[in-house]
Each structure stands twice: as C-alpha cells, then as structure tokens.
Amino acid sequence: MNVSPPSSIAVARRNRRRPGPRLLRYWRYSQLGQVIGAFLFAAQMNLLLVAAPLLVIELGGEQLAVGAVGGLWFGIYVLALLAIGPHADRIGVKRLVLTAASLSIGTTLLLMASTSVAMVLVAVSLAGALASMFWSPLSGWLSSGYEGPRLQRRLSCHNLGWSSGAVIGSLLARQLVAVSFHAVFLAMIAILLATIVALAGVRRRRTCAKTRPAGRQALAEPPADDQARLLKAYRSVARIALFFTCIAAGATASPLASLVTSLALDPSVFALGVALRSVAIMAVSLALAKMIIWRYNFPLLIAVQLAVVAGGVILSLAADSLTIYLGVILIMGGYTVVYFSHMFYGVSKSARRTASMAVHELVVSIGLAIGSMLIGGVLGQTVNEAFTYQAAAACVAAGILIQIPVFRRLRRP
C-alpha cells in the first residue's frame, strides 16, 4: 500500500513549537527560575526574621530570648555551612535546594504550632540550617558552566533577586504581623511552595568537575600560570576585604536606631536609612552587571573600601538625616562591590562551585556576626554610637593595610 509523503505544510505544522513547551524550555535553560527562587526564598526568610522576635515577645519571652532569635539563626547557619559546604557538590545542588525549600515548610508549620519560646527558638535554628542548604548550593548551581561576562551577569541577577526579595519580605512582614502571626506563616508557606515550583523546572547542572570533558576545555582546567597567579591574588585580597567590610556593614546596622534617637530625629529617618541599605545593594548590583572596570582592578577594590571608611567617619560625625543617608549609601555601596567581587573571583575557574560559595557565605556570616554583636552591640552599648562607626572604619582601614602586602606577594612569579 502506497502512502504519499506528507506535504511540506503538514511537516511545518507538525514541527511548529507551541507556546507552552517553548516557555518551559526557556524556563529550564535560562536563569529566570533561579532568580525568582532567590527572590522568593529571601522574602520568606525576612518574613521569618521579622516575625519570630515579635512572636517571642507575644509568648512572654524576655529580651535575651528576643536577641537569641537572630543569634541562633546565624550561628546554626554558619555551623551548617561548615558541615554541608564541602559535600554539597557531590550530593547535588538541585536536590539540596529543593530539599531545603520543602523542609522549610515544616519549620514554618512548627512556628504556627508554637506555644512556647523554646519551640520558636528550635524552629528558628532549623530554619538557619535549611538556609545554609539553600543559598550556597543555589549560587553554585547558577554559576556552574559560566565564566567571564556571562558569569558576571548571572551573579548580578542573583544578587538583585535576593536583595529585592529581602526588601519585599521585610515590608510585607510589617503588614502581615498587624493582621496575625498565622497570616505571616501562611504567606511563608505559599512563598515556599512557589519557590519549589520555580526551581523544579530548571535543569540540573554538575558543579563538581572531576574529569575533563572529551573534546572541550574542562570548566575547572587551570589557566596559564600568570592568569592562575592573578586569580589567586585577587581571590585572596577580596576575601580579606569581604571579611572586614562585612564587619563594618554589621557594626553600622545595629546602632543606627540609637543614633537617630540620640540626635532627636524623626523615627522615619531610621526607616529610610534601613531601606537605603537594601536600595544601595540593588542599585550597585544592577550597575555591576553592565560594567567590567571592577574586574581585576586592585586600585578600585581599595577605593571602594576607602568609601566604606569615609562612610563610617561621616556617620560618626552625623548631625542630621542627610549625613546619615550619605554614610549608609557609601558603606553599603562599597560593601556590595566587595561582596560581588569575592563571589566572582571565588567561583571563577573553580572545580567545586558550591564549596566555593559556602566559603563566601561563611566569611559573610562571620563578619556580619562580629560586626553586629561585638562592635555594634557591645561597643555601642558600653561606649557610644560615634565610637562604633569609628571602630568600623578602623577595621576596614586595617584590612586595606593587610591586603596591599598580600597582593604584592601573591603577584610575584
């Protein structure tokens, strides 16, 4: 029986891509799902960090228990990074990210059922551990297989996603807490479900290069000697810079409310100052996606740290709202450039992307904890706010003095 071949029109119709599958393919291979996932998880994380201390107060907790919320979250986050980071690439980044988002629903249900301060603190501790399972694997996942300008753009979009999510989450928390704590927790569950949906459709990627792919250059193949030495030098000085600027960023956040009160300024100045911190991160992240001048530019890395030093000095001398805003913008703008630089150098030519990002998150967490608790907390309470900002500026200046000889030594053949 003879069957006539299909016409060209029929073949064209059969091969025509439908809108649905095309969208799914775009979602699978683009970064959109990962950026949305970062935005959503950051939003629910900030909902938690705003609502949990208020829930402790509602349950009759004392000030020590209220302060323990943030301390436990960050402390468990750091410990979990040490445990999970070295093994994340072998376990599988997508598996870890989806597991973290799924189990976070359980911690939220535990918060909803909390009838004591102890239950809240347990839930917050679990949330910190799950956050470490989410952030560094996600960063390793989205950066895997990319170098140079494409890596730069992807990291910038990632930073823009989580920083905007943090702003939205904080603003949403204040509105929902006024309704009820259950409204906050239901919103968190809905956001986590949306996070799982957004990330489930994105393709898996290997973030641990064990062998060199046949017929192509391996992602972890070391560059030429000069390039390898240059990357090592910038990775090292960026890590030192990140640690000290994180101390400054943490130290300048804690006493900001006290500074505004001591100057008898309107409370809205504090709210706008906090908002400017997040706006500065978003604006600088967006600008860094389009610029290449900061890459392998040691004088510029020093210059942005000097901007952080200047911001600390300005805050220590602040007498009105405009100087407060200027100091906050200088500190957070410089901090963002250093933060982004370390992310870029950390994963460039790295054979284990997620482990590299775990180191990044570890440095950030320890620096922020030292700045907020030791300098911003202890010094701010025992001395005054002005001395706190001066100490933060001195820390960054000390970091600069360390980086210069380290960079010169590592650049030598």
C-alpha positions in Angstrom: 0.0 0.0 0.0 1.5 3.3 -1.1 1.4 6.2 1.3 2.1 9.6 -0.1 4.7 11.6 1.8 3.4 14.4 3.9 3.3 17.8 2.4 5.8 20.5 3.5 2.9 22.4 5.1 2.0 19.4 7.2 5.6 18.9 8.3 5.9 22.6 9.2 2.7 22.4 11.3 3.9 19.2 13.0 7.3 20.7 13.8 5.9 24.0 14.9 6.8 24.8 18.5 3.9 25.5 20.7 3.9 28.4 23.2 3.7 26.2 26.2 6.7 23.9 25.5 8.7 26.9 24.3 8.1 28.7 27.7 9.0 25.5 29.6 12.2 25.2 27.6 13.1 28.8 28.2 12.4 28.3 32.0 14.5 25.2 32.0 17.6 26.6 30.4 17.5 30.3 31.5 18.3 31.8 34.8 14.8 33.2 35.4 13.7 30.4 37.6 16.8 30.6 39.8 16.4 34.4 40.2 12.7 34.1 41.1 13.6 31.3 43.5 16.2 33.5 45.2 13.7 36.4 45.4 11.0 34.2 46.9 13.3 32.4 49.5 14.8 35.7 50.6 11.3 37.2 51.0 10.2 34.3 53.3 13.4 34.4 55.2 12.9 38.0 56.0 9.3 37.3 57.0 10.7 34.8 59.5 13.4 37.1 60.9 10.9 39.9 61.4 8.0 37.8 62.8 10.0 35.4 65.0 11.2 38.0 67.5 7.7 39.5 67.8 6.3 36.1 68.3 8.8 35.5 71.2 7.6 38.7 72.8 4.0 37.7 72.3 4.7 34.4 74.1 6.2 36.3 77.1 9.9 35.9 76.2 12.5 38.2 77.8 14.9 40.4 75.9 17.6 37.7 76.0 15.3 35.3 74.1 14.4 38.0 71.6 18.1 38.6 70.9 18.7 34.9 70.7 16.5 34.6 67.6 19.0 36.3 65.3 22.0 34.8 67.1 20.7 31.2 66.8 19.7 31.7 63.2 23.2 33.0 62.2 25.0 30.6 64.5 23.3 27.5 63.1 23.7 28.9 59.6 27.5 29.1 60.0 27.8 25.6 61.6 25.6 24.1 58.8 27.8 25.7 56.2 30.9 24.0 57.7 29.1 20.7 57.6 27.3 20.9 54.2 29.5 23.1 52.1 32.4 20.6 51.4 29.9 17.9 50.4 27.2 19.9 48.5 28.7 19.4 45.0 28.8 15.7 45.4 25.3 15.4 46.9 23.7 17.5 44.1 22.8 21.2 44.2 19.3 21.0 42.9 18.5 18.2 45.3 19.7 20.2 48.2 17.9 23.4 47.2 14.6 21.7 46.7 15.0 19.7 49.9 15.8 22.9 51.9 12.7 24.7 50.5 10.5 21.7 51.2 11.7 21.2 54.8 11.3 24.9 55.4 7.6 24.4 55.1 7.9 22.0 58.1 9.7 24.6 60.2 7.0 27.1 59.3 4.3 24.7 60.5 6.3 24.3 63.7 6.2 28.1 64.2 2.5 28.1 63.6 2.1 25.4 66.3 4.5 27.1 68.8 3.1 27.6 72.3 6.4 28.4 74.0 9.5 30.4 73.4 11.6 27.2 73.3 9.6 25.9 70.3 10.1 29.2 68.4 13.9 29.0 69.0 14.0 25.4 67.8 12.1 26.4 64.6 14.5 29.3 64.0 17.5 27.1 64.5 16.2 24.6 62.0 15.5 27.5 59.6 19.1 28.6 59.8 20.4 25.2 59.0 18.0 24.9 56.0 19.0 28.3 54.7 22.6 27.1 54.5 21.4 24.2 52.4 19.7 26.6 50.1 21.9 29.6 49.4 25.4 28.3 48.7 24.1 25.4 46.5 21.9 27.8 44.6 24.8 30.1 43.9 27.0 27.2 42.8 24.1 25.9 40.6 23.5 29.2 38.7 27.3 29.9 38.2 28.2 26.4 37.0 29.5 26.3 33.4 29.9 30.1 33.1 33.0 32.3 33.1 33.7 36.0 32.4 31.0 38.3 31.3 28.2 35.7 31.4 29.2 34.7 35.0 29.2 38.4 35.9 25.7 38.9 34.6 24.3 35.8 36.3 25.8 36.7 39.7 24.5 40.2 39.4 21.0 39.0 38.6 21.2 36.6 41.6 22.2 39.5 43.9 19.4 41.6 42.5 16.9 38.8 43.1 17.7 38.1 46.8 18.2 41.7 47.7 14.9 42.8 46.3 13.2 39.8 47.9 14.7 40.8 51.3 13.1 44.3 50.9 9.7 42.9 49.9 9.8 40.4 52.7 10.6 43.0 55.3 7.9 45.3 54.1 5.3 42.5 53.8 6.1 41.2 57.3 5.2 44.5 58.9 1.8 44.5 57.2 1.0 40.8 57.9 2.1 41.0 61.6 -0.5 43.7 62.1 -3.1 41.1 60.9 -1.9 38.0 62.8 1.1 35.7 63.1 -0.8 33.0 61.3 -1.1 35.3 58.3 2.7 35.6 58.2 3.2 31.9 58.4 0.6 31.1 55.7 2.3 33.6 53.5 5.6 31.9 54.1 4.2 28.5 53.2 2.7 29.9 50.0 6.0 31.6 49.1 8.0 28.4 49.7 5.6 26.4 47.5 6.1 28.9 44.8 9.9 28.6 45.3 9.7 24.9 44.8 7.7 25.3 41.6 10.1 28.0 40.2 13.2 25.9 40.8 11.9 22.4 40.0 11.7 23.2 36.3 15.3 24.4 36.0 17.7 21.9 34.6 20.3 20.2 36.8 24.0 21.1 36.4 27.2 19.5 37.6 29.0 21.8 40.0 31.9 19.4 40.7 34.3 18.9 37.8 36.1 15.6 38.4 37.3 14.7 34.9 38.0 16.8 31.8 35.2 16.5 29.2 36.4 15.0 25.9 36.8 17.4 23.0 36.3 20.5 25.0 38.2 22.5 27.7 37.2 21.5 31.2 35.5 24.0 33.3 38.0 23.5 36.1 41.0 23.5 33.8 43.6 25.8 35.4 44.5 28.8 33.3 48.0 29.8 32.3 50.5 30.4 35.2 50.2 34.1 35.1 46.4 34.0 35.0 46.3 31.5 37.8 48.6 33.6 39.9 46.5 36.7 39.2 43.2 35.0 40.1 44.7 33.6 43.3 45.9 37.1 44.3 42.5 38.7 43.7 40.6 35.9 45.3 42.8 36.3 48.5 42.6 40.1 48.8 38.9 40.1 48.0 38.3 37.6 50.8 40.2 39.8 53.3 38.3 42.8 52.0 34.9 41.0 52.3 35.6 40.0 55.9 36.4 43.5 57.1 33.7 45.2 55.1 31.2 42.7 56.5 32.3 43.7 60.0 31.7 47.3 59.1 28.3 46.6 57.5 27.2 44.6 60.6 28.5 47.2 63.0 26.8 50.1 61.3 23.4 48.4 61.2 22.9 47.7 64.9 23.3 51.3 66.4 21.5 53.2 63.7 18.3 53.4 65.6 20.2 54.6 68.7 22.0 57.2 66.6 18.7 58.6 65.2 17.2 58.7 68.7 20.2 60.5 70.2 20.1 63.2 67.5 16.4 63.7 68.3 15.5 63.0 64.6 12.1 61.7 63.4 11.8 57.8 63.5 11.2 57.8 59.8 14.9 58.7 59.3 15.7 55.2 60.7 13.2 53.5 58.5 14.5 55.3 55.4 18.1 54.5 56.5 17.3 50.8 56.7 15.6 51.0 53.3 18.6 52.7 51.7 20.8 49.8 52.8 18.8 47.5 50.6 18.3 50.0 47.8 22.1 50.6 47.6 22.7 46.8 47.3 20.2 46.5 44.5 21.4 49.6 42.6 25.1 48.7 42.8 24.4 45.0 41.8 22.5 46.3 38.7 25.4 48.6 37.8 28.0 45.9 38.2 26.2 43.7 35.7 26.9 46.2 33.0 30.5 47.2 34.0 33.8 45.5 33.7 36.1 48.1 35.1 36.0 46.5 38.6 37.3 43.1 37.4 41.0 42.5 38.2 41.3 46.2 39.3 43.1 46.3 42.7 43.2 50.1 43.0 39.4 50.2 42.5 38.9 47.5 45.1 40.9 49.7 47.6 39.0 52.7 46.5 35.6 51.2 47.3 36.9 50.2 50.7 38.1 53.7 51.3 34.5 54.8 50.6 33.3 52.4 53.4 35.9 54.1 55.7 34.6 57.5 54.7 31.0 56.3 55.3 31.9 55.2 58.9 33.6 58.6 59.6 30.7 60.5 58.2 28.2 58.5 60.4 30.4 59.1 63.5 30.1 62.9 62.8 26.5 62.8 61.7 24.3 65.7 62.9 21.3 65.4 60.5 19.5 63.0 58.3 21.3 63.8 55.1 24.7 62.9 56.6 23.2 59.6 57.9 21.9 58.8 54.4 25.2 59.6 52.8 27.1 57.4 55.3 24.8 54.5 54.8 25.0 54.7 51.0 28.8 54.9 51.0 29.1 51.9 53.3 26.6 49.7 51.6 27.7 50.7 48.1 31.3 49.8 48.9 30.3 46.6 50.7 28.3 45.5 47.6 31.2 45.9 45.2 33.5 43.9 47.6 30.7 41.3 48.1 30.2 40.9 44.3 34.0 40.8 43.6 34.6 38.0 46.0 31.7 36.0 44.5 33.1 36.4 41.1 36.7 35.6 41.9 35.6 32.7 44.2 33.7 30.7 41.6 35.9 31.7 38.5 37.8 28.6 37.3 36.6 26.7 40.4 36.2 23.0 40.2 33.7 23.0 43.1 31.4 25.9 42.7 29.1 25.2 45.7 32.0 24.7 48.1 33.5 28.0 46.9 30.1 29.7 47.6 30.0 28.1 51.0 33.3 29.7 51.8 31.8 33.0 50.6 28.7 32.7 52.8 30.9 31.6 55.8 33.1 34.8 55.5 30.0 37.0 55.2 28.2 35.4 58.1 31.2 35.6 60.5 32.0 39.1 59.5 28.4 40.3 60.0 28.1 38.5 63.3 31.3 40.1 64.7 30.3 43.5 63.5 26.7 43.4 64.8 27.3 41.7 68.1 30.8 42.7 69.2 31.3 46.2 67.7 27.7 47.3 67.1 26.3 45.6 70.2 29.0 45.6 73.0 30.9 48.7 72.0 27.7 50.5 71.1 26.3 49.9 74.5 29.4 50.4 76.6 30.8 53.5 74.7 28.6 55.3 72.2 27.4 55.2 68.6 30.1 57.5 67.3 32.8 55.3 68.5 31.1 52.3 66.9 31.3 53.8 63.5 34.9 54.9 64.1 35.8 51.3 65.1 34.1 50.0 61.9 36.1 52.4 59.8 39.3 51.4 61.5 38.6 47.7 60.8 38.2 48.4 57.1 41.4 50.6 57.1 43.3 47.7 58.8 42.0 45.3 56.2 43.4 47.6 53.4 46.8 47.6 55.1 46.8 43.8 55.2 45.7 43.5 51.5 48.4 45.6 50.0 51.4 43.4 51.0 49.4 40.2 50.4 48.6 41.3 46.9 52.2 42.3 46.1 53.5 38.9 47.4 51.0 36.8 45.5 51.6 38.7 42.3 55.3 37.8 42.2 56.3 35.0 39.9 
